[in-house]
Amino acid sequence: DIADCHNNLGHLFFKMGEYESAREQFQNAADLYEKLLDKHESTASSYHNLAATYLAMGSHPEALEYFKQASTMRLEVLGDHVHTANSFHGLGEVHYNMGDFPSAVEAFRKASEMRSTVLGDHQDTAKSYHRLGQAQSDMGDLKEAMKSLQKSLLIRKPSLGDHPDIADCHNNLGHLFFKMGE
């Protein structure tokens, strides 16, 4: 119960933009979950929350470490699950922000495939394909980037219609065509 209280306080501080206080609460929750539950979804969730907080703070090395721990533990405890995919997506975001595009591609690919399996045609699936395409483009793998961005667009368009995310997909596809000389 105490660990859950720390976790809930962490979420409140995070929503208020008080990231250092959120980090402290999530760390307290993680420490208690580790001690009481060891490898458990609650422990992995605390790692994910710590990672997201570090990412929001711009502390990429710490975010990277906690997303690795969260994705590894969630894969072990939950298998292919929406929460596992979320941790892999977060891992991709950190790798991307750090300029490690090959690792970002690997993490976004895992997230997009897992989300596709677990969620089907869902906006989170489309988001992972979109970020995968961006990372592939930044690596210079333009044909694969085109495929990923088109998958994202095919998933998003039916449910979103005219929406900024659709415009973003078209914009990124336009840049790819330009890079390819088309």
C-alpha positions as CSV (number, residue, x, y, z in Angstrom):
1,D,0.0,0.0,0.0
2,I,2.8,2.4,0.8
3,A,4.5,1.7,-2.5
4,D,1.2,2.3,-4.3
5,C,0.9,5.7,-2.5
6,H,4.4,6.7,-3.6
7,N,3.5,5.6,-7.1
8,N,0.3,7.6,-7.1
9,L,2.0,10.7,-5.7
10,G,4.6,10.3,-8.4
11,H,1.9,10.4,-11.1
12,L,0.4,13.6,-9.5
13,F,3.8,15.4,-9.4
14,F,4.5,14.3,-13.0
15,K,1.2,15.7,-14.2
16,M,2.0,19.0,-12.4
17,G,5.4,19.1,-14.1
18,E,7.2,18.7,-10.8
19,Y,9.6,16.1,-12.2
20,E,12.1,16.0,-9.4
21,S,9.3,15.3,-6.8
22,A,7.8,12.7,-9.2
23,R,11.3,11.1,-9.6
24,E,11.6,10.8,-5.8
25,Q,8.2,9.2,-5.4
26,F,8.7,6.8,-8.3
27,Q,12.1,5.9,-6.8
28,N,10.6,5.2,-3.4
29,A,7.9,3.0,-5.0
30,A,10.5,1.1,-7.1
31,D,12.7,0.5,-4.0
32,L,9.7,-0.9,-2.1
33,Y,8.4,-3.0,-5.0
34,E,11.9,-4.4,-5.5
35,K,12.2,-5.3,-1.9
36,L,8.7,-6.8,-1.5
37,L,7.9,-8.2,-5.0
38,D,11.2,-8.6,-6.8
39,K,10.4,-9.1,-10.5
40,H,6.8,-8.0,-10.8
41,E,4.7,-5.8,-13.1
42,S,4.6,-3.2,-10.3
43,T,8.4,-3.1,-10.1
44,A,8.6,-2.8,-13.9
45,S,5.9,-0.1,-13.9
46,S,8.0,1.9,-11.4
47,Y,11.0,1.6,-13.7
48,H,8.9,2.8,-16.6
49,N,7.6,5.7,-14.6
50,L,11.2,6.6,-13.6
51,A,12.3,6.4,-17.2
52,A,9.5,8.6,-18.4
53,T,10.3,11.2,-15.7
54,Y,14.0,11.2,-16.5
55,L,13.1,11.6,-20.2
56,A,10.9,14.6,-19.4
57,M,13.8,16.1,-17.4
58,G,16.1,15.6,-20.3
59,S,18.3,13.1,-18.4
60,H,18.7,10.6,-21.2
61,P,21.3,8.2,-19.7
62,E,19.1,7.6,-16.7
63,A,16.0,7.3,-18.9
64,L,17.8,4.8,-21.1
65,E,18.8,2.7,-18.1
66,Y,15.3,2.6,-16.6
67,F,13.5,1.9,-20.0
68,K,15.9,-1.0,-20.5
69,Q,15.1,-2.4,-17.1
70,A,11.3,-1.8,-17.6
71,S,11.2,-3.4,-21.1
72,T,13.3,-6.4,-20.0
73,M,11.3,-7.1,-16.9
74,R,8.0,-6.5,-18.6
75,L,9.0,-8.9,-21.4
76,E,9.9,-11.5,-18.8
77,V,6.8,-11.0,-16.6
78,L,4.1,-10.0,-19.1
79,G,5.4,-11.2,-22.5
80,D,3.8,-9.4,-25.5
81,H,1.6,-6.9,-23.7
82,V,0.7,-3.3,-24.2
83,H,2.8,-2.2,-21.3
84,T,5.8,-4.1,-22.6
85,A,5.3,-2.3,-26.0
86,N,5.1,1.0,-24.2
87,S,8.4,0.5,-22.6
88,F,10.0,-0.5,-25.9
89,H,8.5,2.6,-27.5
90,G,10.0,4.8,-24.7
91,L,13.3,3.1,-25.1
92,G,13.2,4.0,-28.8
93,E,12.4,7.6,-27.9
94,V,15.5,7.9,-25.7
95,H,17.8,6.2,-28.3
96,Y,16.4,8.6,-30.9
97,N,16.9,11.7,-28.8
98,M,20.5,10.5,-28.1
99,G,21.1,10.1,-31.9
100,D,21.5,6.3,-31.7
101,F,19.2,5.6,-34.7
102,P,20.1,1.9,-35.1
103,S,19.0,1.2,-31.5
104,A,16.0,3.5,-32.0
105,V,15.0,1.5,-35.0
106,E,15.3,-1.8,-33.1
107,A,13.2,-0.5,-30.2
108,F,10.5,1.1,-32.3
109,R,10.3,-2.1,-34.5
110,K,9.7,-4.2,-31.3
111,A,7.1,-1.7,-30.1
112,S,5.3,-1.5,-33.5
113,E,5.2,-5.2,-34.0
114,M,4.1,-5.9,-30.4
115,R,1.5,-3.1,-30.6
116,S,0.3,-4.5,-33.9
117,T,-0.1,-7.9,-32.4
118,V,-1.7,-6.8,-29.1
119,L,-3.7,-3.7,-30.2
120,G,-4.2,-4.2,-34.0
121,D,-4.9,-1.0,-35.9
122,H,-4.6,1.5,-33.0
123,Q,-3.2,5.0,-32.7
124,D,-0.4,3.7,-30.5
125,T,0.5,1.2,-33.2
126,A,0.5,4.0,-35.8
127,K,2.7,6.2,-33.5
128,S,5.3,3.4,-33.2
129,Y,5.4,2.9,-37.0
130,H,5.7,6.6,-37.5
131,R,8.7,6.9,-35.1
132,L,10.2,3.8,-36.7
133,G,9.9,5.5,-40.1
134,Q,11.6,8.7,-38.8
135,A,14.5,6.7,-37.3
136,Q,14.9,4.7,-40.5
137,S,14.9,7.9,-42.5
138,D,17.6,9.5,-40.2
139,M,19.7,6.3,-40.8
140,G,19.3,6.8,-44.5
141,D,17.1,3.7,-45.0
142,L,14.6,5.6,-47.1
143,K,12.7,2.6,-48.6
144,E,12.0,1.1,-45.2
145,A,11.1,4.5,-43.8
146,M,8.6,4.9,-46.6
147,K,7.0,1.5,-45.7
148,S,6.8,2.4,-42.0
149,L,5.4,5.8,-42.6
150,Q,2.8,4.5,-45.0
151,K,1.7,1.8,-42.4
152,S,1.3,4.6,-39.9
153,L,-0.8,6.6,-42.3
154,L,-3.0,3.6,-43.3
155,I,-3.7,3.0,-39.6
156,R,-4.3,6.7,-38.7
157,K,-6.3,8.0,-41.6
158,P,-9.6,6.0,-41.1
159,S,-10.0,7.0,-37.5
160,L,-8.5,10.5,-37.5
161,G,-9.5,12.0,-40.9
162,D,-8.2,15.5,-41.0
163,H,-5.8,15.7,-38.1
164,P,-2.3,17.1,-37.4
165,D,-0.9,13.6,-37.1
166,I,-2.1,12.9,-40.7
167,A,-0.5,16.1,-41.8
168,D,2.7,15.1,-40.0
169,C,2.7,11.7,-41.9
170,H,2.3,13.4,-45.2
171,N,5.0,15.9,-44.4
172,N,7.5,13.2,-43.5
173,L,6.5,11.2,-46.6
174,G,7.1,14.4,-48.7
175,H,10.6,14.7,-47.2
176,L,11.3,11.1,-48.1
177,F,10.2,11.6,-51.7
178,F,12.3,14.7,-51.9
179,K,15.4,12.8,-50.5
180,M,14.8,10.1,-53.0
181,G,14.5,12.6,-55.9
182,E,10.9,11.8,-56.6
